[in-house]
Amino acid sequence: MPNLRADVSTVPVVDGLVLLDERTGRYYQLNDSGAVVLGVLIDGGGEAEAADALTERYDVTREQALIDAAEVIHTLHTAGLIAP
């Protein structure tokens, strides 16, 4: 399961989460649903579990939740914030 790199810090904000890549000094913002996905990953879950969490919290279909979770995970990988 992917997990945040050790040099990435997080700070909760009213509508999501801010991440700081300490290697680059670059900040990233996740909205509330992105923060839900990341929280599942940090807790050891994967894409399917993240989609389940989204359907429990939001009025979204399982299909859309899977798409959304995959997009957040892809974005985190692309930014180099999570390890495979």
Jmol script that loads the backbone (N, CA, C; Angstrom):
load data "model"
ATOM      1  N   MET A   1       0.833  -1.175   0.000  1.00  0.00           N
ATOM      2  CA  MET A   1       0.000   0.000   0.000  1.00  0.00           C
ATOM      3  C   MET A   1       0.882   1.244   0.000  1.00  0.00           C
ATOM      4  N   PRO A   2       0.502   2.242  -0.765  1.00  0.00           N
ATOM      5  CA  PRO A   2       1.283   3.477  -0.764  1.00  0.00           C
ATOM      6  C   PRO A   2       1.204   4.177   0.581  1.00  0.00           C
ATOM      7  N   ASN A   3       2.222   4.930   0.884  1.00  0.00           N
ATOM      8  CA  ASN A   3       2.247   5.696   2.117  1.00  0.00           C
ATOM      9  C   ASN A   3       3.008   6.991   1.871  1.00  0.00           C
ATOM     10  N   LEU A   4       2.745   7.999   2.677  1.00  0.00           N
ATOM     11  CA  LEU A   4       3.474   9.266   2.559  1.00  0.00           C
ATOM     12  C   LEU A   4       4.959   9.045   2.793  1.00  0.00           C
ATOM     13  N   ARG A   5       5.765   9.752   2.040  1.00  0.00           N
ATOM     14  CA  ARG A   5       7.201   9.735   2.314  1.00  0.00           C
ATOM     15  C   ARG A   5       7.445  10.366   3.680  1.00  0.00           C
ATOM     16  N   ALA A   6       8.513   9.971   4.312  1.00  0.00           N
ATOM     17  CA  ALA A   6       8.833  10.463   5.659  1.00  0.00           C
ATOM     18  C   ALA A   6       9.077  11.969   5.682  1.00  0.00           C
ATOM     19  N   ASP A   7       9.498  12.541   4.558  1.00  0.00           N
ATOM     20  CA  ASP A   7       9.798  13.976   4.521  1.00  0.00           C
ATOM     21  C   ASP A   7       8.639  14.821   3.993  1.00  0.00           C
ATOM     22  N   VAL A   8       7.426  14.297   4.123  1.00  0.00           N
ATOM     23  CA  VAL A   8       6.224  15.053   3.774  1.00  0.00           C
ATOM     24  C   VAL A   8       5.438  15.296   5.061  1.00  0.00           C
ATOM     25  N   SER A   9       5.188  16.558   5.354  1.00  0.00           N
ATOM     26  CA  SER A   9       4.424  16.949   6.545  1.00  0.00           C
ATOM     27  C   SER A   9       3.002  17.287   6.137  1.00  0.00           C
ATOM     28  N   THR A  10       2.070  17.068   7.052  1.00  0.00           N
ATOM     29  CA  THR A  10       0.666  17.398   6.789  1.00  0.00           C
ATOM     30  C   THR A  10       0.125  18.304   7.885  1.00  0.00           C
ATOM     31  N   VAL A  11      -0.786  19.178   7.481  1.00  0.00           N
ATOM     32  CA  VAL A  11      -1.478  20.056   8.420  1.00  0.00           C
ATOM     33  C   VAL A  11      -2.944  20.091   8.019  1.00  0.00           C
ATOM     34  N   PRO A  12      -3.843  19.695   8.925  1.00  0.00           N
ATOM     35  CA  PRO A  12      -5.263  19.784   8.596  1.00  0.00           C
ATOM     36  C   PRO A  12      -5.703  21.251   8.528  1.00  0.00           C
ATOM     37  N   VAL A  13      -6.574  21.530   7.574  1.00  0.00           N
ATOM     38  CA  VAL A  13      -7.186  22.853   7.441  1.00  0.00           C
ATOM     39  C   VAL A  13      -8.692  22.651   7.379  1.00  0.00           C
ATOM     40  N   VAL A  14      -9.431  23.736   7.420  1.00  0.00           N
ATOM     41  CA  VAL A  14     -10.891  23.665   7.500  1.00  0.00           C
ATOM     42  C   VAL A  14     -11.488  22.792   6.395  1.00  0.00           C
ATOM     43  N   ASP A  15     -11.003  22.916   5.187  1.00  0.00           N
ATOM     44  CA  ASP A  15     -11.624  22.203   4.069  1.00  0.00           C
ATOM     45  C   ASP A  15     -10.713  21.144   3.454  1.00  0.00           C
ATOM     46  N   GLY A  16      -9.807  20.567   4.245  1.00  0.00           N
ATOM     47  CA  GLY A  16      -8.948  19.527   3.693  1.00  0.00           C
ATOM     48  C   GLY A  16      -7.639  19.384   4.433  1.00  0.00           C
ATOM     49  N   LEU A  17      -6.575  19.350   3.665  1.00  0.00           N
ATOM     50  CA  LEU A  17      -5.260  19.068   4.218  1.00  0.00           C
ATOM     51  C   LEU A  17      -4.201  19.762   3.368  1.00  0.00           C
ATOM     52  N   VAL A  18      -3.190  20.312   4.022  1.00  0.00           N
ATOM     53  CA  VAL A  18      -2.050  20.888   3.318  1.00  0.00           C
ATOM     54  C   VAL A  18      -0.861  19.972   3.547  1.00  0.00           C
ATOM     55  N   LEU A  19      -0.139  19.677   2.479  1.00  0.00           N
ATOM     56  CA  LEU A  19       1.051  18.844   2.553  1.00  0.00           C
ATOM     57  C   LEU A  19       2.262  19.689   2.190  1.00  0.00           C
ATOM     58  N   LEU A  20       3.358  19.482   2.893  1.00  0.00           N
ATOM     59  CA  LEU A  20       4.611  20.161   2.595  1.00  0.00           C
ATOM     60  C   LEU A  20       5.640  19.111   2.236  1.00  0.00           C
ATOM     61  N   ASP A  21       6.174  19.225   1.032  1.00  0.00           N
ATOM     62  CA  ASP A  21       7.296  18.383   0.615  1.00  0.00           C
ATOM     63  C   ASP A  21       8.550  19.076   1.126  1.00  0.00           C
ATOM     64  N   GLU A  22       9.110  18.550   2.198  1.00  0.00           N
ATOM     65  CA  GLU A  22      10.250  19.193   2.846  1.00  0.00           C
ATOM     66  C   GLU A  22      11.505  19.164   1.987  1.00  0.00           C
ATOM     67  N   ARG A  23      11.581  18.268   1.010  1.00  0.00           N
ATOM     68  CA  ARG A  23      12.734  18.235   0.107  1.00  0.00           C
ATOM     69  C   ARG A  23      12.752  19.448  -0.812  1.00  0.00           C
ATOM     70  N   THR A  24      11.566  19.833  -1.295  1.00  0.00           N
ATOM     71  CA  THR A  24      11.483  20.902  -2.285  1.00  0.00           C
ATOM     72  C   THR A  24      10.947  22.207  -1.718  1.00  0.00           C
ATOM     73  N   GLY A  25      10.303  22.140  -0.541  1.00  0.00           N
ATOM     74  CA  GLY A  25       9.670  23.320   0.025  1.00  0.00           C
ATOM     75  C   GLY A  25       8.327  23.631  -0.625  1.00  0.00           C
ATOM     76  N   ARG A  26       7.847  22.727  -1.435  1.00  0.00           N
ATOM     77  CA  ARG A  26       6.594  22.953  -2.159  1.00  0.00           C
ATOM     78  C   ARG A  26       5.401  22.481  -1.326  1.00  0.00           C
ATOM     79  N   TYR A  27       4.324  23.279  -1.366  1.00  0.00           N
ATOM     80  CA  TYR A  27       3.088  22.970  -0.660  1.00  0.00           C
ATOM     81  C   TYR A  27       2.048  22.425  -1.639  1.00  0.00           C
ATOM     82  N   TYR A  28       1.213  21.533  -1.141  1.00  0.00           N
ATOM     83  CA  TYR A  28       0.101  20.978  -1.906  1.00  0.00           C
ATOM     84  C   TYR A  28      -1.141  21.046  -1.035  1.00  0.00           C
ATOM     85  N   GLN A  29      -2.290  21.261  -1.654  1.00  0.00           N
ATOM     86  CA  GLN A  29      -3.545  21.314  -0.915  1.00  0.00           C
ATOM     87  C   GLN A  29      -4.466  20.217  -1.414  1.00  0.00           C
ATOM     88  N   LEU A  30      -5.013  19.452  -0.480  1.00  0.00           N
ATOM     89  CA  LEU A  30      -6.041  18.465  -0.802  1.00  0.00           C
ATOM     90  C   LEU A  30      -7.364  18.963  -0.252  1.00  0.00           C
ATOM     91  N   ASN A  31      -8.418  18.842  -1.046  1.00  0.00           N
ATOM     92  CA  ASN A  31      -9.732  19.179  -0.512  1.00  0.00           C
ATOM     93  C   ASN A  31     -10.159  18.073   0.452  1.00  0.00           C
ATOM     94  N   ASP A  32     -11.346  18.191   0.994  1.00  0.00           N
ATOM     95  CA  ASP A  32     -11.795  17.250   2.017  1.00  0.00           C
ATOM     96  C   ASP A  32     -11.820  15.812   1.501  1.00  0.00           C
ATOM     97  N   SER A  33     -12.304  15.600   0.295  1.00  0.00           N
ATOM     98  CA  SER A  33     -12.357  14.232  -0.222  1.00  0.00           C
ATOM     99  C   SER A  33     -10.959  13.692  -0.507  1.00  0.00           C
ATOM    100  N   GLY A  34     -10.057  14.537  -0.968  1.00  0.00           N
ATOM    101  CA  GLY A  34      -8.666  14.109  -1.148  1.00  0.00           C
ATOM    102  C   GLY A  34      -8.024  13.736   0.169  1.00  0.00           C
ATOM    103  N   ALA A  35      -8.357  14.482   1.214  1.00  0.00           N
ATOM    104  CA  ALA A  35      -7.829  14.183   2.545  1.00  0.00           C
ATOM    105  C   ALA A  35      -8.372  12.845   3.054  1.00  0.00           C
ATOM    106  N   VAL A  36      -9.621  12.528   2.712  1.00  0.00           N
ATOM    107  CA  VAL A  36     -10.196  11.231   3.089  1.00  0.00           C
ATOM    108  C   VAL A  36      -9.400  10.111   2.420  1.00  0.00           C
ATOM    109  N   VAL A  37      -9.128  10.261   1.139  1.00  0.00           N
ATOM    110  CA  VAL A  37      -8.361   9.248   0.410  1.00  0.00           C
ATOM    111  C   VAL A  37      -6.978   9.083   1.028  1.00  0.00           C
ATOM    112  N   LEU A  38      -6.291  10.173   1.275  1.00  0.00           N
ATOM    113  CA  LEU A  38      -4.961  10.093   1.871  1.00  0.00           C
ATOM    114  C   LEU A  38      -5.024   9.461   3.254  1.00  0.00           C
ATOM    115  N   GLY A  39      -6.028   9.803   4.037  1.00  0.00           N
ATOM    116  CA  GLY A  39      -6.173   9.209   5.363  1.00  0.00           C
ATOM    117  C   GLY A  39      -6.293   7.693   5.307  1.00  0.00           C
ATOM    118  N   VAL A  40      -7.038   7.200   4.331  1.00  0.00           N
ATOM    119  CA  VAL A  40      -7.167   5.748   4.159  1.00  0.00           C
ATOM    120  C   VAL A  40      -5.816   5.138   3.808  1.00  0.00           C
ATOM    121  N   LEU A  41      -5.072   5.786   2.919  1.00  0.00           N
ATOM    122  CA  LEU A  41      -3.748   5.286   2.542  1.00  0.00           C
ATOM    123  C   LEU A  41      -2.818   5.241   3.743  1.00  0.00           C
ATOM    124  N   ILE A  42      -2.826   6.298   4.528  1.00  0.00           N
ATOM    125  CA  ILE A  42      -1.970   6.369   5.715  1.00  0.00           C
ATOM    126  C   ILE A  42      -2.334   5.261   6.708  1.00  0.00           C
ATOM    127  N   ASP A  43      -3.618   4.925   6.768  1.00  0.00           N
ATOM    128  CA  ASP A  43      -4.076   3.861   7.669  1.00  0.00           C
ATOM    129  C   ASP A  43      -3.844   2.462   7.105  1.00  0.00           C
ATOM    130  N   GLY A  44      -3.215   2.384   5.938  1.00  0.00           N
ATOM    131  CA  GLY A  44      -2.869   1.082   5.366  1.00  0.00           C
ATOM    132  C   GLY A  44      -3.831   0.560   4.323  1.00  0.00           C
ATOM    133  N   GLY A  45      -4.840   1.325   3.998  1.00  0.00           N
ATOM    134  CA  GLY A  45      -5.790   0.903   2.972  1.00  0.00           C
ATOM    135  C   GLY A  45      -5.293   1.222   1.582  1.00  0.00           C
ATOM    136  N   GLY A  46      -6.041   0.795   0.626  1.00  0.00           N
ATOM    137  CA  GLY A  46      -5.715   1.043  -0.773  1.00  0.00           C
ATOM    138  C   GLY A  46      -6.839   1.772  -1.479  1.00  0.00           C
ATOM    139  N   GLU A  47      -6.797   1.698  -2.798  1.00  0.00           N
ATOM    140  CA  GLU A  47      -7.765   2.414  -3.619  1.00  0.00           C
ATOM    141  C   GLU A  47      -9.204   1.984  -3.332  1.00  0.00           C
ATOM    142  N   ALA A  48      -9.448   0.686  -3.199  1.00  0.00           N
ATOM    143  CA  ALA A  48     -10.810   0.193  -2.951  1.00  0.00           C
ATOM    144  C   ALA A  48     -11.334   0.695  -1.609  1.00  0.00           C
ATOM    145  N   GLU A  49     -10.497   0.656  -0.585  1.00  0.00           N
ATOM    146  CA  GLU A  49     -10.912   1.134   0.733  1.00  0.00           C
ATOM    147  C   GLU A  49     -11.157   2.642   0.720  1.00  0.00           C
ATOM    148  N   ALA A  50     -10.345   3.360  -0.042  1.00  0.00           N
ATOM    149  CA  ALA A  50     -10.544   4.806  -0.168  1.00  0.00           C
ATOM    150  C   ALA A  50     -11.882   5.096  -0.846  1.00  0.00           C
ATOM    151  N   ALA A  51     -12.210   4.320  -1.869  1.00  0.00           N
ATOM    152  CA  ALA A  51     -13.503   4.493  -2.542  1.00  0.00           C
ATOM    153  C   ALA A  51     -14.648   4.195  -1.584  1.00  0.00           C
ATOM    154  N   ASP A  52     -14.490   3.151  -0.765  1.00  0.00           N
ATOM    155  CA  ASP A  52     -15.527   2.851   0.233  1.00  0.00           C
ATOM    156  C   ASP A  52     -15.731   4.024   1.181  1.00  0.00           C
ATOM    157  N   ALA A  53     -14.624   4.615   1.629  1.00  0.00           N
ATOM    158  CA  ALA A  53     -14.709   5.755   2.550  1.00  0.00           C
ATOM    159  C   ALA A  53     -15.410   6.939   1.885  1.00  0.00           C
ATOM    160  N   LEU A  54     -15.150   7.149   0.601  1.00  0.00           N
ATOM    161  CA  LEU A  54     -15.807   8.251  -0.109  1.00  0.00           C
ATOM    162  C   LEU A  54     -17.305   8.016  -0.239  1.00  0.00           C
ATOM    163  N   THR A  55     -17.712   6.770  -0.530  1.00  0.00           N
ATOM    164  CA  THR A  55     -19.152   6.506  -0.678  1.00  0.00           C
ATOM    165  C   THR A  55     -19.871   6.598   0.664  1.00  0.00           C
ATOM    166  N   GLU A  56     -19.164   6.294   1.751  1.00  0.00           N
ATOM    167  CA  GLU A  56     -19.767   6.412   3.076  1.00  0.00           C
ATOM    168  C   GLU A  56     -19.950   7.871   3.479  1.00  0.00           C
ATOM    169  N   ARG A  57     -19.038   8.706   3.044  1.00  0.00           N
ATOM    170  CA  ARG A  57     -19.054  10.105   3.485  1.00  0.00           C
ATOM    171  C   ARG A  57     -19.821  11.040   2.549  1.00  0.00           C
ATOM    172  N   TYR A  58     -19.817  10.717   1.269  1.00  0.00           N
ATOM    173  CA  TYR A  58     -20.410  11.610   0.263  1.00  0.00           C
ATOM    174  C   TYR A  58     -21.472  10.873  -0.547  1.00  0.00           C
ATOM    175  N   ASP A  59     -22.351  11.625  -1.157  1.00  0.00           N
ATOM    176  CA  ASP A  59     -23.371  11.064  -2.044  1.00  0.00           C
ATOM    177  C   ASP A  59     -22.744  10.862  -3.419  1.00  0.00           C
ATOM    178  N   VAL A  60     -22.011   9.751  -3.550  1.00  0.00           N
ATOM    179  CA  VAL A  60     -21.290   9.458  -4.783  1.00  0.00           C
ATOM    180  C   VAL A  60     -21.394   7.955  -5.051  1.00  0.00           C
ATOM    181  N   THR A  61     -21.471   7.590  -6.309  1.00  0.00           N
ATOM    182  CA  THR A  61     -21.545   6.176  -6.656  1.00  0.00           C
ATOM    183  C   THR A  61     -20.195   5.508  -6.428  1.00  0.00           C
ATOM    184  N   ARG A  62     -20.213   4.211  -6.300  1.00  0.00           N
ATOM    185  CA  ARG A  62     -18.968   3.453  -6.120  1.00  0.00           C
ATOM    186  C   ARG A  62     -18.055   3.656  -7.328  1.00  0.00           C
ATOM    187  N   GLU A  63     -18.643   3.647  -8.524  1.00  0.00           N
ATOM    188  CA  GLU A  63     -17.855   3.849  -9.742  1.00  0.00           C
ATOM    189  C   GLU A  63     -17.137   5.196  -9.713  1.00  0.00           C
ATOM    190  N   GLN A  64     -17.860   6.252  -9.360  1.00  0.00           N
ATOM    191  CA  GLN A  64     -17.245   7.581  -9.305  1.00  0.00           C
ATOM    192  C   GLN A  64     -16.221   7.659  -8.188  1.00  0.00           C
ATOM    193  N   ALA A  65     -16.507   7.023  -7.059  1.00  0.00           N
ATOM    194  CA  ALA A  65     -15.559   7.025  -5.943  1.00  0.00           C
ATOM    195  C   ALA A  65     -14.253   6.339  -6.332  1.00  0.00           C
ATOM    196  N   LEU A  66     -14.340   5.248  -7.082  1.00  0.00           N
ATOM    197  CA  LEU A  66     -13.125   4.569  -7.545  1.00  0.00           C
ATOM    198  C   LEU A  66     -12.309   5.464  -8.478  1.00  0.00           C
ATOM    199  N   ILE A  67     -13.004   6.166  -9.352  1.00  0.00           N
ATOM    200  CA  ILE A  67     -12.323   7.092 -10.268  1.00  0.00           C
ATOM    201  C   ILE A  67     -11.649   8.206  -9.471  1.00  0.00           C
ATOM    202  N   ASP A  68     -12.374   8.778  -8.517  1.00  0.00           N
ATOM    203  CA  ASP A  68     -11.842   9.880  -7.717  1.00  0.00           C
ATOM    204  C   ASP A  68     -10.647   9.437  -6.877  1.00  0.00           C
ATOM    205  N   ALA A  69     -10.766   8.274  -6.241  1.00  0.00           N
ATOM    206  CA  ALA A  69      -9.662   7.766  -5.421  1.00  0.00           C
ATOM    207  C   ALA A  69      -8.429   7.520  -6.280  1.00  0.00           C
ATOM    208  N   ALA A  70      -8.620   6.919  -7.440  1.00  0.00           N
ATOM    209  CA  ALA A  70      -7.492   6.648  -8.345  1.00  0.00           C
ATOM    210  C   ALA A  70      -6.823   7.950  -8.780  1.00  0.00           C
ATOM    211  N   GLU A  71      -7.620   8.978  -9.023  1.00  0.00           N
ATOM    212  CA  GLU A  71      -7.069  10.272  -9.450  1.00  0.00           C
ATOM    213  C   GLU A  71      -6.229  10.908  -8.346  1.00  0.00           C
ATOM    214  N   VAL A  72      -6.729  10.875  -7.123  1.00  0.00           N
ATOM    215  CA  VAL A  72      -5.971  11.440  -6.001  1.00  0.00           C
ATOM    216  C   VAL A  72      -4.664  10.676  -5.818  1.00  0.00           C
ATOM    217  N   ILE A  73      -4.739   9.356  -5.852  1.00  0.00           N
ATOM    218  CA  ILE A  73      -3.534   8.539  -5.667  1.00  0.00           C
ATOM    219  C   ILE A  73      -2.532   8.793  -6.791  1.00  0.00           C
ATOM    220  N   HIS A  74      -3.017   8.885  -8.013  1.00  0.00           N
ATOM    221  CA  HIS A  74      -2.136   9.190  -9.147  1.00  0.00           C
ATOM    222  C   HIS A  74      -1.454  10.546  -8.968  1.00  0.00           C
ATOM    223  N   THR A  75      -2.228  11.540  -8.556  1.00  0.00           N
ATOM    224  CA  THR A  75      -1.677  12.888  -8.346  1.00  0.00           C
ATOM    225  C   THR A  75      -0.609  12.881  -7.260  1.00  0.00           C
ATOM    226  N   LEU A  76      -0.854  12.158  -6.177  1.00  0.00           N
ATOM    227  CA  LEU A  76       0.126  12.060  -5.086  1.00  0.00           C
ATOM    228  C   LEU A  76       1.408  11.361  -5.558  1.00  0.00           C
ATOM    229  N   HIS A  77       1.240  10.304  -6.357  1.00  0.00           N
ATOM    230  CA  HIS A  77       2.412   9.606  -6.911  1.00  0.00           C
ATOM    231  C   HIS A  77       3.192  10.534  -7.842  1.00  0.00           C
ATOM    232  N   THR A  78       2.475  11.196  -8.729  1.00  0.00           N
ATOM    233  CA  THR A  78       3.108  12.079  -9.716  1.00  0.00           C
ATOM    234  C   THR A  78       3.888  13.191  -9.025  1.00  0.00           C
ATOM    235  N   ALA A  79       3.344  13.719  -7.935  1.00  0.00           N
ATOM    236  CA  ALA A  79       4.021  14.778  -7.188  1.00  0.00           C
ATOM    237  C   ALA A  79       5.169  14.228  -6.339  1.00  0.00           C
ATOM    238  N   GLY A  80       5.282  12.907  -6.260  1.00  0.00           N
ATOM    239  CA  GLY A  80       6.361  12.299  -5.474  1.00  0.00           C
ATOM    240  C   GLY A  80       6.126  12.357  -3.983  1.00  0.00           C
ATOM    241  N   LEU A  81       4.856  12.466  -3.574  1.00  0.00           N
ATOM    242  CA  LEU A  81       4.543  12.587  -2.158  1.00  0.00           C
ATOM    243  C   LEU A  81       4.341  11.247  -1.461  1.00  0.00           C
ATOM    244  N   ILE A  82       3.993  10.228  -2.236  1.00  0.00           N
ATOM    245  CA  ILE A  82       3.819   8.905  -1.658  1.00  0.00           C
ATOM    246  C   ILE A  82       4.728   7.916  -2.363  1.00  0.00           C
ATOM    247  N   ALA A  83       5.154   6.951  -1.602  1.00  0.00           N
ATOM    248  CA  ALA A  83       5.992   5.894  -2.138  1.00  0.00           C
ATOM    249  C   ALA A  83       5.095   4.762  -2.605  1.00  0.00           C
ATOM    250  N   PRO A  84       5.510   4.044  -3.627  1.00  0.00           N
ATOM    251  CA  PRO A  84       4.685   2.928  -4.123  1.00  0.00           C
ATOM    252  C   PRO A  84       4.569   1.814  -3.098  1.00  0.00           C
TER     253      PRO A  84
END
end "model"
wireframe off; spacefill off
backbone 0.3
color backbone group
